[in-house]
């Protein structure tokens, strides 16, 4: 993660939250956990993403934007 220490910590929190969300999906599917838990974790990870962007801007730290490499054309 880029954008400074605060932004990086928030991005790490987001990835942990996303991992928890993936772990909850089978529990929701099996009916063992209310679907609201999955929705909550999804919104929480969205919040961490936005908070990381705001922290980066607040600290005047540049963010590195990932761009997928274009596939080369076969000749």
mmJSON file of the N, C-alpha and C atoms, coordinates in Angstrom:
{"data_MODEL":{"atom_site":{
"group_PDB":["ATOM","ATOM","ATOM","ATOM","ATOM","ATOM","ATOM","ATOM","ATOM","ATOM","ATOM","ATOM","ATOM","ATOM","ATOM","ATOM","ATOM","ATOM","ATOM","ATOM","ATOM","ATOM","ATOM","ATOM","ATOM","ATOM","ATOM","ATOM","ATOM","ATOM","ATOM","ATOM","ATOM","ATOM","ATOM","ATOM","ATOM","ATOM","ATOM","ATOM","ATOM","ATOM","ATOM","ATOM","ATOM","ATOM","ATOM","ATOM","ATOM","ATOM","ATOM","ATOM","ATOM","ATOM","ATOM","ATOM","ATOM","ATOM","ATOM","ATOM","ATOM","ATOM","ATOM","ATOM","ATOM","ATOM","ATOM","ATOM","ATOM","ATOM","ATOM","ATOM","ATOM","ATOM","ATOM","ATOM","ATOM","ATOM","ATOM","ATOM","ATOM","ATOM","ATOM","ATOM","ATOM","ATOM","ATOM","ATOM","ATOM","ATOM","ATOM","ATOM","ATOM","ATOM","ATOM","ATOM","ATOM","ATOM","ATOM","ATOM","ATOM","ATOM","ATOM","ATOM","ATOM","ATOM","ATOM","ATOM","ATOM","ATOM","ATOM","ATOM","ATOM","ATOM","ATOM","ATOM","ATOM","ATOM","ATOM","ATOM","ATOM","ATOM","ATOM","ATOM","ATOM","ATOM","ATOM","ATOM","ATOM","ATOM","ATOM","ATOM","ATOM","ATOM","ATOM","ATOM","ATOM","ATOM","ATOM","ATOM","ATOM","ATOM","ATOM","ATOM","ATOM","ATOM","ATOM","ATOM","ATOM","ATOM","ATOM","ATOM","ATOM","ATOM","ATOM","ATOM","ATOM","ATOM","ATOM","ATOM","ATOM","ATOM","ATOM","ATOM","ATOM","ATOM","ATOM","ATOM","ATOM","ATOM","ATOM","ATOM","ATOM","ATOM","ATOM","ATOM","ATOM","ATOM","ATOM","ATOM","ATOM","ATOM","ATOM","ATOM","ATOM","ATOM","ATOM","ATOM","ATOM","ATOM","ATOM","ATOM","ATOM","ATOM","ATOM","ATOM","ATOM","ATOM","ATOM","ATOM","ATOM","ATOM","ATOM","ATOM","ATOM","ATOM","ATOM","ATOM","ATOM","ATOM","ATOM","ATOM","ATOM","ATOM","ATOM","ATOM","ATOM","ATOM","ATOM","ATOM","ATOM","ATOM","ATOM","ATOM","ATOM"],
"id":[1,2,3,4,5,6,7,8,9,10,11,12,13,14,15,16,17,18,19,20,21,22,23,24,25,26,27,28,29,30,31,32,33,34,35,36,37,38,39,40,41,42,43,44,45,46,47,48,49,50,51,52,53,54,55,56,57,58,59,60,61,62,63,64,65,66,67,68,69,70,71,72,73,74,75,76,77,78,79,80,81,82,83,84,85,86,87,88,89,90,91,92,93,94,95,96,97,98,99,100,101,102,103,104,105,106,107,108,109,110,111,112,113,114,115,116,117,118,119,120,121,122,123,124,125,126,127,128,129,130,131,132,133,134,135,136,137,138,139,140,141,142,143,144,145,146,147,148,149,150,151,152,153,154,155,156,157,158,159,160,161,162,163,164,165,166,167,168,169,170,171,172,173,174,175,176,177,178,179,180,181,182,183,184,185,186,187,188,189,190,191,192,193,194,195,196,197,198,199,200,201,202,203,204,205,206,207,208,209,210,211,212,213,214,215,216,217,218,219,220,221,222,223,224,225],
"type_symbol":["N","C","C","N","C","C","N","C","C","N","C","C","N","C","C","N","C","C","N","C","C","N","C","C","N","C","C","N","C","C","N","C","C","N","C","C","N","C","C","N","C","C","N","C","C","N","C","C","N","C","C","N","C","C","N","C","C","N","C","C","N","C","C","N","C","C","N","C","C","N","C","C","N","C","C","N","C","C","N","C","C","N","C","C","N","C","C","N","C","C","N","C","C","N","C","C","N","C","C","N","C","C","N","C","C","N","C","C","N","C","C","N","C","C","N","C","C","N","C","C","N","C","C","N","C","C","N","C","C","N","C","C","N","C","C","N","C","C","N","C","C","N","C","C","N","C","C","N","C","C","N","C","C","N","C","C","N","C","C","N","C","C","N","C","C","N","C","C","N","C","C","N","C","C","N","C","C","N","C","C","N","C","C","N","C","C","N","C","C","N","C","C","N","C","C","N","C","C","N","C","C","N","C","C","N","C","C","N","C","C","N","C","C","N","C","C","N","C","C","N","C","C","N","C","C"],
"label_atom_id":["N","CA","C","N","CA","C","N","CA","C","N","CA","C","N","CA","C","N","CA","C","N","CA","C","N","CA","C","N","CA","C","N","CA","C","N","CA","C","N","CA","C","N","CA","C","N","CA","C","N","CA","C","N","CA","C","N","CA","C","N","CA","C","N","CA","C","N","CA","C","N","CA","C","N","CA","C","N","CA","C","N","CA","C","N","CA","C","N","CA","C","N","CA","C","N","CA","C","N","CA","C","N","CA","C","N","CA","C","N","CA","C","N","CA","C","N","CA","C","N","CA","C","N","CA","C","N","CA","C","N","CA","C","N","CA","C","N","CA","C","N","CA","C","N","CA","C","N","CA","C","N","CA","C","N","CA","C","N","CA","C","N","CA","C","N","CA","C","N","CA","C","N","CA","C","N","CA","C","N","CA","C","N","CA","C","N","CA","C","N","CA","C","N","CA","C","N","CA","C","N","CA","C","N","CA","C","N","CA","C","N","CA","C","N","CA","C","N","CA","C","N","CA","C","N","CA","C","N","CA","C","N","CA","C","N","CA","C","N","CA","C","N","CA","C","N","CA","C","N","CA","C","N","CA","C","N","CA","C","N","CA","C"],
"label_alt_id":[null,null,null,null,null,null,null,null,null,null,null,null,null,null,null,null,null,null,null,null,null,null,null,null,null,null,null,null,null,null,null,null,null,null,null,null,null,null,null,null,null,null,null,null,null,null,null,null,null,null,null,null,null,null,null,null,null,null,null,null,null,null,null,null,null,null,null,null,null,null,null,null,null,null,null,null,null,null,null,null,null,null,null,null,null,null,null,null,null,null,null,null,null,null,null,null,null,null,null,null,null,null,null,null,null,null,null,null,null,null,null,null,null,null,null,null,null,null,null,null,null,null,null,null,null,null,null,null,null,null,null,null,null,null,null,null,null,null,null,null,null,null,null,null,null,null,null,null,null,null,null,null,null,null,null,null,null,null,null,null,null,null,null,null,null,null,null,null,null,null,null,null,null,null,null,null,null,null,null,null,null,null,null,null,null,null,null,null,null,null,null,null,null,null,null,null,null,null,null,null,null,null,null,null,null,null,null,null,null,null,null,null,null,null,null,null,null,null,null,null,null,null,null,null,null],
"label_comp_id":["UNK","UNK","UNK","UNK","UNK","UNK","UNK","UNK","UNK","UNK","UNK","UNK","UNK","UNK","UNK","UNK","UNK","UNK","UNK","UNK","UNK","UNK","UNK","UNK","UNK","UNK","UNK","UNK","UNK","UNK","UNK","UNK","UNK","UNK","UNK","UNK","UNK","UNK","UNK","UNK","UNK","UNK","UNK","UNK","UNK","UNK","UNK","UNK","UNK","UNK","UNK","UNK","UNK","UNK","UNK","UNK","UNK","UNK","UNK","UNK","UNK","UNK","UNK","UNK","UNK","UNK","UNK","UNK","UNK","UNK","UNK","UNK","UNK","UNK","UNK","UNK","UNK","UNK","UNK","UNK","UNK","UNK","UNK","UNK","UNK","UNK","UNK","UNK","UNK","UNK","UNK","UNK","UNK","UNK","UNK","UNK","UNK","UNK","UNK","UNK","UNK","UNK","UNK","UNK","UNK","UNK","UNK","UNK","UNK","UNK","UNK","UNK","UNK","UNK","UNK","UNK","UNK","UNK","UNK","UNK","UNK","UNK","UNK","UNK","UNK","UNK","UNK","UNK","UNK","UNK","UNK","UNK","UNK","UNK","UNK","UNK","UNK","UNK","UNK","UNK","UNK","UNK","UNK","UNK","UNK","UNK","UNK","UNK","UNK","UNK","UNK","UNK","UNK","UNK","UNK","UNK","UNK","UNK","UNK","UNK","UNK","UNK","UNK","UNK","UNK","UNK","UNK","UNK","UNK","UNK","UNK","UNK","UNK","UNK","UNK","UNK","UNK","UNK","UNK","UNK","UNK","UNK","UNK","UNK","UNK","UNK","UNK","UNK","UNK","UNK","UNK","UNK","UNK","UNK","UNK","UNK","UNK","UNK","UNK","UNK","UNK","UNK","UNK","UNK","UNK","UNK","UNK","UNK","UNK","UNK","UNK","UNK","UNK","UNK","UNK","UNK","UNK","UNK","UNK","UNK","UNK","UNK","UNK","UNK","UNK"],
"label_asym_id":["A","A","A","A","A","A","A","A","A","A","A","A","A","A","A","A","A","A","A","A","A","A","A","A","A","A","A","A","A","A","A","A","A","A","A","A","A","A","A","A","A","A","A","A","A","A","A","A","A","A","A","A","A","A","A","A","A","A","A","A","A","A","A","A","A","A","A","A","A","A","A","A","A","A","A","A","A","A","A","A","A","A","A","A","A","A","A","A","A","A","A","A","A","A","A","A","A","A","A","A","A","A","A","A","A","A","A","A","A","A","A","A","A","A","A","A","A","A","A","A","A","A","A","A","A","A","A","A","A","A","A","A","A","A","A","A","A","A","A","A","A","A","A","A","A","A","A","A","A","A","A","A","A","A","A","A","A","A","A","A","A","A","A","A","A","A","A","A","A","A","A","A","A","A","A","A","A","A","A","A","A","A","A","A","A","A","A","A","A","A","A","A","A","A","A","A","A","A","A","A","A","A","A","A","A","A","A","A","A","A","A","A","A","A","A","A","A","A","A","A","A","A","A","A","A"],
"label_entity_id":["1","1","1","1","1","1","1","1","1","1","1","1","1","1","1","1","1","1","1","1","1","1","1","1","1","1","1","1","1","1","1","1","1","1","1","1","1","1","1","1","1","1","1","1","1","1","1","1","1","1","1","1","1","1","1","1","1","1","1","1","1","1","1","1","1","1","1","1","1","1","1","1","1","1","1","1","1","1","1","1","1","1","1","1","1","1","1","1","1","1","1","1","1","1","1","1","1","1","1","1","1","1","1","1","1","1","1","1","1","1","1","1","1","1","1","1","1","1","1","1","1","1","1","1","1","1","1","1","1","1","1","1","1","1","1","1","1","1","1","1","1","1","1","1","1","1","1","1","1","1","1","1","1","1","1","1","1","1","1","1","1","1","1","1","1","1","1","1","1","1","1","1","1","1","1","1","1","1","1","1","1","1","1","1","1","1","1","1","1","1","1","1","1","1","1","1","1","1","1","1","1","1","1","1","1","1","1","1","1","1","1","1","1","1","1","1","1","1","1","1","1","1","1","1","1"],
"label_seq_id":[1,1,1,2,2,2,3,3,3,4,4,4,5,5,5,6,6,6,7,7,7,8,8,8,9,9,9,10,10,10,11,11,11,12,12,12,13,13,13,14,14,14,15,15,15,16,16,16,17,17,17,18,18,18,19,19,19,20,20,20,21,21,21,22,22,22,23,23,23,24,24,24,25,25,25,26,26,26,27,27,27,28,28,28,29,29,29,30,30,30,31,31,31,32,32,32,33,33,33,34,34,34,35,35,35,36,36,36,37,37,37,38,38,38,39,39,39,40,40,40,41,41,41,42,42,42,43,43,43,44,44,44,45,45,45,46,46,46,47,47,47,48,48,48,49,49,49,50,50,50,51,51,51,52,52,52,53,53,53,54,54,54,55,55,55,56,56,56,57,57,57,58,58,58,59,59,59,60,60,60,61,61,61,62,62,62,63,63,63,64,64,64,65,65,65,66,66,66,67,67,67,68,68,68,69,69,69,70,70,70,71,71,71,72,72,72,73,73,73,74,74,74,75,75,75],
"pdbx_PDB_ins_code":[null,null,null,null,null,null,null,null,null,null,null,null,null,null,null,null,null,null,null,null,null,null,null,null,null,null,null,null,null,null,null,null,null,null,null,null,null,null,null,null,null,null,null,null,null,null,null,null,null,null,null,null,null,null,null,null,null,null,null,null,null,null,null,null,null,null,null,null,null,null,null,null,null,null,null,null,null,null,null,null,null,null,null,null,null,null,null,null,null,null,null,null,null,null,null,null,null,null,null,null,null,null,null,null,null,null,null,null,null,null,null,null,null,null,null,null,null,null,null,null,null,null,null,null,null,null,null,null,null,null,null,null,null,null,null,null,null,null,null,null,null,null,null,null,null,null,null,null,null,null,null,null,null,null,null,null,null,null,null,null,null,null,null,null,null,null,null,null,null,null,null,null,null,null,null,null,null,null,null,null,null,null,null,null,null,null,null,null,null,null,null,null,null,null,null,null,null,null,null,null,null,null,null,null,null,null,null,null,null,null,null,null,null,null,null,null,null,null,null,null,null,null,null,null,null],
"Cartn_x":[0.817,0.0,0.858,0.395,1.124,0.308,0.889,0.151,0.481,1.546,1.927,1.543,2.004,1.81,0.331,-0.403,-1.824,-2.609,-2.37,-3.059,-2.723,-1.461,-1.049,-1.718,-1.792,-2.436,-3.922,-4.565,-5.981,-6.185,-5.264,-5.354,-5.174,-4.274,-4.095,-5.38,-5.973,-7.239,-8.314,-8.317,-9.294,-9.103,-7.849,-7.618,-8.012,-7.778,-8.202,-9.721,-10.389,-11.842,-12.38,-11.754,-12.176,-11.99,-10.894,-10.652,-11.756,-12.131,-13.217,-14.524,-14.754,-15.97,-16.002,-14.871,-14.824,-15.066,-14.609,-14.827,-16.289,-17.004,-18.395,-19.347,-18.954,-19.85,-20.392,-19.554,-20.123,-21.05,-20.775,-21.639,-23.008,-23.021,-24.292,-25.055,-24.344,-24.965,-25.592,-24.926,-25.429,-26.515,-26.76,-27.788,-27.339,-26.048,-25.525,-25.309,-25.219,-24.975,-25.943,-26.436,-27.334,-26.602,-27.28,-26.659,-26.194,-26.751,-26.336,-24.867,-24.325,-22.906,-22.045,-22.403,-21.658,-21.771,-22.96,-23.179,-22.355,-22.367,-21.61,-20.116,-19.574,-18.145,-17.803,-18.702,-18.472,-18.437,-19.386,-19.419,-18.233,-17.804,-16.647,-15.386,-15.236,-14.061,-14.12,-15.328,-15.483,-15.038,-15.444,-15.055,-13.537,-12.889,-11.433,-10.754,-11.305,-10.736,-10.81,-11.987,-12.165,-11.318,-11.286,-10.482,-9.0,-8.538,-7.135,-6.855,-7.775,-7.606,-7.58,-8.458,-8.511,-7.225,-6.751,-5.518,-4.339,-4.296,-3.213,-3.247,-4.429,-4.566,-4.221,-4.672,-4.419,-2.923,-2.192,-0.754,0.075,-0.607,0.068,1.047,0.624,1.448,0.864,1.725,1.21,0.787,-0.216,-0.665,-0.239,0.185,0.538,-0.716,-1.163,-2.355,-1.931,-2.49,-2.171,-2.889,-2.148,-2.726,-2.339,-3.349,-3.125,-2.37,-1.379,-0.594,-1.466,-1.312,-2.061,-1.414,-2.206,-1.618,-0.993,0.145,0.808,0.084,0.101,-0.554,0.339,-0.248,0.509,0.592,1.753,1.893,2.078],
"Cartn_y":[-1.201,0.0,1.26,2.247,3.511,4.589,5.788,6.915,7.268,6.754,7.098,6.031,6.215,5.207,5.008,6.094,5.975,5.29,5.721,5.138,3.653,3.313,1.913,1.057,1.56,0.811,0.602,1.619,1.485,0.493,0.45,-0.542,-1.954,-2.122,-3.439,-3.826,-2.886,-3.156,-3.56,-2.914,-3.257,-4.681,-5.089,-6.45,-7.491,-7.203,-8.117,-8.212,-7.084,-7.049,-7.849,-7.709,-8.464,-9.967,-10.339,-11.753,-12.284,-11.496,-11.899,-12.045,-11.13,-11.204,-12.501,-12.878,-14.131,-15.344,-15.276,-16.389,-16.489,-15.381,-15.346,-15.859,-15.75,-16.129,-17.559,-18.572,-19.921,-20.032,-19.265,-19.291,-18.691,-17.625,-17.011,-17.963,-18.579,-19.52,-20.699,-21.161,-22.29,-21.867,-20.57,-20.083,-20.008,-20.124,-20.1,-18.676,-17.719,-16.321,-15.454,-14.407,-13.487,-12.805,-12.575,-11.967,-10.533,-9.914,-8.563,-8.486,-9.573,-9.599,-9.417,-10.105,-9.99,-8.578,-8.019,-6.656,-5.672,-5.842,-4.959,-5.009,-6.202,-6.332,-5.707,-5.841,-5.231,-3.715,-3.142,-1.681,-1.19,-1.987,-1.622,-1.579,-2.544,-2.519,-1.33,-0.954,0.253,1.489,1.545,2.67,2.75,1.608,1.607,2.097,1.736,2.181,3.702,4.252,5.703,6.418,5.887,6.497,6.498,5.437,5.378,6.446,6.648,7.682,9.069,9.313,10.607,10.83,9.797,9.913,10.243,9.606,9.86,11.307,11.795,13.183,14.155,13.855,14.712,14.83,13.726,13.708,14.159,14.537,14.94,13.884,12.631,11.515,11.001,10.771,10.245,8.787,8.426,7.039,6.433,5.196,4.474,3.742,4.05,3.426,2.21,1.066,-0.173,-0.183,-0.448,-0.587,-1.955,-2.703,-4.03,-3.907,-4.759,-4.741,-5.203,-4.527,-4.924,-6.148,-7.123,-8.319,-7.95,-8.55,-8.27,-9.003,-8.394,-8.996,-10.066,-11.206,-12.29,-12.013,-12.211,-11.995,-13.28],
"Cartn_z":[0.0,0.0,0.0,-0.66,-0.718,-0.033,0.051,0.583,2.014,2.564,3.927,4.935,6.169,7.216,7.564,7.74,8.098,6.991,5.774,4.628,4.493,4.664,4.557,5.619,6.845,7.929,7.631,7.071,6.721,5.58,4.625,3.545,4.094,5.066,5.692,6.428,7.154,7.84,6.835,5.68,4.636,4.144,3.95,3.458,4.497,5.771,6.836,6.861,6.695,6.662,5.472,4.324,3.13,3.347,4.019,4.32,5.23,6.236,7.134,6.36,5.428,4.613,3.808,3.22,2.452,3.348,4.587,5.526,5.958,5.948,6.394,5.311,4.046,2.94,3.109,3.355,3.521,4.737,5.776,6.959,6.66,5.873,5.466,4.558,3.626,2.69,3.431,4.491,5.274,6.261,6.372,7.278,8.73,8.969,10.335,10.852,9.928,10.291,9.487,10.106,9.424,8.271,7.172,5.988,6.259,7.282,7.637,8.025,8.534,8.899,7.656,6.582,5.333,4.768,4.806,4.319,5.146,6.461,7.348,7.033,6.876,6.579,5.231,4.269,2.961,3.07,3.801,3.965,4.784,5.756,6.563,5.709,4.806,3.932,2.978,2.534,1.719,2.499,3.769,4.616,4.758,5.014,5.161,3.878,2.725,1.448,1.335,1.603,1.498,2.55,3.761,4.825,4.45,3.802,3.363,2.313,1.394,0.378,1.01,1.966,2.652,3.449,4.147,4.935,4.032,2.874,1.926,1.45,1.142,0.68,1.808,3.015,4.17,4.454,4.272,4.531,3.321,2.236,0.995,0.498,0.579,0.107,-1.21,-2.187,-3.457,-3.325,-4.08,-4.123,-5.449,-5.39,-6.607,-7.065,-8.26,-8.811,-9.618,-9.258,-9.972,-11.313,-12.336,-13.678,-14.211,-14.615,-15.158,-16.479,-16.639,-17.877,-19.035,-20.139,-21.341,-21.948,-22.342,-22.974,-24.32,-24.578,-25.86,-26.98,-28.151,-29.302,-29.902,-30.171,-30.806,-32.308,-32.869,-34.32,-35.04],
"occupancy":[1.0,1.0,1.0,1.0,1.0,1.0,1.0,1.0,1.0,1.0,1.0,1.0,1.0,1.0,1.0,1.0,1.0,1.0,1.0,1.0,1.0,1.0,1.0,1.0,1.0,1.0,1.0,1.0,1.0,1.0,1.0,1.0,1.0,1.0,1.0,1.0,1.0,1.0,1.0,1.0,1.0,1.0,1.0,1.0,1.0,1.0,1.0,1.0,1.0,1.0,1.0,1.0,1.0,1.0,1.0,1.0,1.0,1.0,1.0,1.0,1.0,1.0,1.0,1.0,1.0,1.0,1.0,1.0,1.0,1.0,1.0,1.0,1.0,1.0,1.0,1.0,1.0,1.0,1.0,1.0,1.0,1.0,1.0,1.0,1.0,1.0,1.0,1.0,1.0,1.0,1.0,1.0,1.0,1.0,1.0,1.0,1.0,1.0,1.0,1.0,1.0,1.0,1.0,1.0,1.0,1.0,1.0,1.0,1.0,1.0,1.0,1.0,1.0,1.0,1.0,1.0,1.0,1.0,1.0,1.0,1.0,1.0,1.0,1.0,1.0,1.0,1.0,1.0,1.0,1.0,1.0,1.0,1.0,1.0,1.0,1.0,1.0,1.0,1.0,1.0,1.0,1.0,1.0,1.0,1.0,1.0,1.0,1.0,1.0,1.0,1.0,1.0,1.0,1.0,1.0,1.0,1.0,1.0,1.0,1.0,1.0,1.0,1.0,1.0,1.0,1.0,1.0,1.0,1.0,1.0,1.0,1.0,1.0,1.0,1.0,1.0,1.0,1.0,1.0,1.0,1.0,1.0,1.0,1.0,1.0,1.0,1.0,1.0,1.0,1.0,1.0,1.0,1.0,1.0,1.0,1.0,1.0,1.0,1.0,1.0,1.0,1.0,1.0,1.0,1.0,1.0,1.0,1.0,1.0,1.0,1.0,1.0,1.0,1.0,1.0,1.0,1.0,1.0,1.0,1.0,1.0,1.0,1.0,1.0,1.0],
"B_iso_or_equiv":[0.0,0.0,0.0,0.0,0.0,0.0,0.0,0.0,0.0,0.0,0.0,0.0,0.0,0.0,0.0,0.0,0.0,0.0,0.0,0.0,0.0,0.0,0.0,0.0,0.0,0.0,0.0,0.0,0.0,0.0,0.0,0.0,0.0,0.0,0.0,0.0,0.0,0.0,0.0,0.0,0.0,0.0,0.0,0.0,0.0,0.0,0.0,0.0,0.0,0.0,0.0,0.0,0.0,0.0,0.0,0.0,0.0,0.0,0.0,0.0,0.0,0.0,0.0,0.0,0.0,0.0,0.0,0.0,0.0,0.0,0.0,0.0,0.0,0.0,0.0,0.0,0.0,0.0,0.0,0.0,0.0,0.0,0.0,0.0,0.0,0.0,0.0,0.0,0.0,0.0,0.0,0.0,0.0,0.0,0.0,0.0,0.0,0.0,0.0,0.0,0.0,0.0,0.0,0.0,0.0,0.0,0.0,0.0,0.0,0.0,0.0,0.0,0.0,0.0,0.0,0.0,0.0,0.0,0.0,0.0,0.0,0.0,0.0,0.0,0.0,0.0,0.0,0.0,0.0,0.0,0.0,0.0,0.0,0.0,0.0,0.0,0.0,0.0,0.0,0.0,0.0,0.0,0.0,0.0,0.0,0.0,0.0,0.0,0.0,0.0,0.0,0.0,0.0,0.0,0.0,0.0,0.0,0.0,0.0,0.0,0.0,0.0,0.0,0.0,0.0,0.0,0.0,0.0,0.0,0.0,0.0,0.0,0.0,0.0,0.0,0.0,0.0,0.0,0.0,0.0,0.0,0.0,0.0,0.0,0.0,0.0,0.0,0.0,0.0,0.0,0.0,0.0,0.0,0.0,0.0,0.0,0.0,0.0,0.0,0.0,0.0,0.0,0.0,0.0,0.0,0.0,0.0,0.0,0.0,0.0,0.0,0.0,0.0,0.0,0.0,0.0,0.0,0.0,0.0,0.0,0.0,0.0,0.0,0.0,0.0],
"pdbx_formal_charge":[null,null,null,null,null,null,null,null,null,null,null,null,null,null,null,null,null,null,null,null,null,null,null,null,null,null,null,null,null,null,null,null,null,null,null,null,null,null,null,null,null,null,null,null,null,null,null,null,null,null,null,null,null,null,null,null,null,null,null,null,null,null,null,null,null,null,null,null,null,null,null,null,null,null,null,null,null,null,null,null,null,null,null,null,null,null,null,null,null,null,null,null,null,null,null,null,null,null,null,null,null,null,null,null,null,null,null,null,null,null,null,null,null,null,null,null,null,null,null,null,null,null,null,null,null,null,null,null,null,null,null,null,null,null,null,null,null,null,null,null,null,null,null,null,null,null,null,null,null,null,null,null,null,null,null,null,null,null,null,null,null,null,null,null,null,null,null,null,null,null,null,null,null,null,null,null,null,null,null,null,null,null,null,null,null,null,null,null,null,null,null,null,null,null,null,null,null,null,null,null,null,null,null,null,null,null,null,null,null,null,null,null,null,null,null,null,null,null,null,null,null,null,null,null,null],
"auth_seq_id":[1,1,1,2,2,2,3,3,3,4,4,4,5,5,5,6,6,6,7,7,7,8,8,8,9,9,9,10,10,10,11,11,11,12,12,12,13,13,13,14,14,14,15,15,15,16,16,16,17,17,17,18,18,18,19,19,19,20,20,20,21,21,21,22,22,22,23,23,23,24,24,24,25,25,25,26,26,26,27,27,27,28,28,28,29,29,29,30,30,30,31,31,31,32,32,32,33,33,33,34,34,34,35,35,35,36,36,36,37,37,37,38,38,38,39,39,39,40,40,40,41,41,41,42,42,42,43,43,43,44,44,44,45,45,45,46,46,46,47,47,47,48,48,48,49,49,49,50,50,50,51,51,51,52,52,52,53,53,53,54,54,54,55,55,55,56,56,56,57,57,57,58,58,58,59,59,59,60,60,60,61,61,61,62,62,62,63,63,63,64,64,64,65,65,65,66,66,66,67,67,67,68,68,68,69,69,69,70,70,70,71,71,71,72,72,72,73,73,73,74,74,74,75,75,75],
"auth_comp_id":["UNK","UNK","UNK","UNK","UNK","UNK","UNK","UNK","UNK","UNK","UNK","UNK","UNK","UNK","UNK","UNK","UNK","UNK","UNK","UNK","UNK","UNK","UNK","UNK","UNK","UNK","UNK","UNK","UNK","UNK","UNK","UNK","UNK","UNK","UNK","UNK","UNK","UNK","UNK","UNK","UNK","UNK","UNK","UNK","UNK","UNK","UNK","UNK","UNK","UNK","UNK","UNK","UNK","UNK","UNK","UNK","UNK","UNK","UNK","UNK","UNK","UNK","UNK","UNK","UNK","UNK","UNK","UNK","UNK","UNK","UNK","UNK","UNK","UNK","UNK","UNK","UNK","UNK","UNK","UNK","UNK","UNK","UNK","UNK","UNK","UNK","UNK","UNK","UNK","UNK","UNK","UNK","UNK","UNK","UNK","UNK","UNK","UNK","UNK","UNK","UNK","UNK","UNK","UNK","UNK","UNK","UNK","UNK","UNK","UNK","UNK","UNK","UNK","UNK","UNK","UNK","UNK","UNK","UNK","UNK","UNK","UNK","UNK","UNK","UNK","UNK","UNK","UNK","UNK","UNK","UNK","UNK","UNK","UNK","UNK","UNK","UNK","UNK","UNK","UNK","UNK","UNK","UNK","UNK","UNK","UNK","UNK","UNK","UNK","UNK","UNK","UNK","UNK","UNK","UNK","UNK","UNK","UNK","UNK","UNK","UNK","UNK","UNK","UNK","UNK","UNK","UNK","UNK","UNK","UNK","UNK","UNK","UNK","UNK","UNK","UNK","UNK","UNK","UNK","UNK","UNK","UNK","UNK","UNK","UNK","UNK","UNK","UNK","UNK","UNK","UNK","UNK","UNK","UNK","UNK","UNK","UNK","UNK","UNK","UNK","UNK","UNK","UNK","UNK","UNK","UNK","UNK","UNK","UNK","UNK","UNK","UNK","UNK","UNK","UNK","UNK","UNK","UNK","UNK","UNK","UNK","UNK","UNK","UNK","UNK"],
"auth_asym_id":["A","A","A","A","A","A","A","A","A","A","A","A","A","A","A","A","A","A","A","A","A","A","A","A","A","A","A","A","A","A","A","A","A","A","A","A","A","A","A","A","A","A","A","A","A","A","A","A","A","A","A","A","A","A","A","A","A","A","A","A","A","A","A","A","A","A","A","A","A","A","A","A","A","A","A","A","A","A","A","A","A","A","A","A","A","A","A","A","A","A","A","A","A","A","A","A","A","A","A","A","A","A","A","A","A","A","A","A","A","A","A","A","A","A","A","A","A","A","A","A","A","A","A","A","A","A","A","A","A","A","A","A","A","A","A","A","A","A","A","A","A","A","A","A","A","A","A","A","A","A","A","A","A","A","A","A","A","A","A","A","A","A","A","A","A","A","A","A","A","A","A","A","A","A","A","A","A","A","A","A","A","A","A","A","A","A","A","A","A","A","A","A","A","A","A","A","A","A","A","A","A","A","A","A","A","A","A","A","A","A","A","A","A","A","A","A","A","A","A","A","A","A","A","A","A"],
"auth_atom_id":["N","CA","C","N","CA","C","N","CA","C","N","CA","C","N","CA","C","N","CA","C","N","CA","C","N","CA","C","N","CA","C","N","CA","C","N","CA","C","N","CA","C","N","CA","C","N","CA","C","N","CA","C","N","CA","C","N","CA","C","N","CA","C","N","CA","C","N","CA","C","N","CA","C","N","CA","C","N","CA","C","N","CA","C","N","CA","C","N","CA","C","N","CA","C","N","CA","C","N","CA","C","N","CA","C","N","CA","C","N","CA","C","N","CA","C","N","CA","C","N","CA","C","N","CA","C","N","CA","C","N","CA","C","N","CA","C","N","CA","C","N","CA","C","N","CA","C","N","CA","C","N","CA","C","N","CA","C","N","CA","C","N","CA","C","N","CA","C","N","CA","C","N","CA","C","N","CA","C","N","CA","C","N","CA","C","N","CA","C","N","CA","C","N","CA","C","N","CA","C","N","CA","C","N","CA","C","N","CA","C","N","CA","C","N","CA","C","N","CA","C","N","CA","C","N","CA","C","N","CA","C","N","CA","C","N","CA","C","N","CA","C","N","CA","C","N","CA","C","N","CA","C","N","CA","C","N","CA","C","N","CA","C"],
"pdbx_PDB_model_num":[1,1,1,1,1,1,1,1,1,1,1,1,1,1,1,1,1,1,1,1,1,1,1,1,1,1,1,1,1,1,1,1,1,1,1,1,1,1,1,1,1,1,1,1,1,1,1,1,1,1,1,1,1,1,1,1,1,1,1,1,1,1,1,1,1,1,1,1,1,1,1,1,1,1,1,1,1,1,1,1,1,1,1,1,1,1,1,1,1,1,1,1,1,1,1,1,1,1,1,1,1,1,1,1,1,1,1,1,1,1,1,1,1,1,1,1,1,1,1,1,1,1,1,1,1,1,1,1,1,1,1,1,1,1,1,1,1,1,1,1,1,1,1,1,1,1,1,1,1,1,1,1,1,1,1,1,1,1,1,1,1,1,1,1,1,1,1,1,1,1,1,1,1,1,1,1,1,1,1,1,1,1,1,1,1,1,1,1,1,1,1,1,1,1,1,1,1,1,1,1,1,1,1,1,1,1,1,1,1,1,1,1,1,1,1,1,1,1,1,1,1,1,1,1,1]
}}}
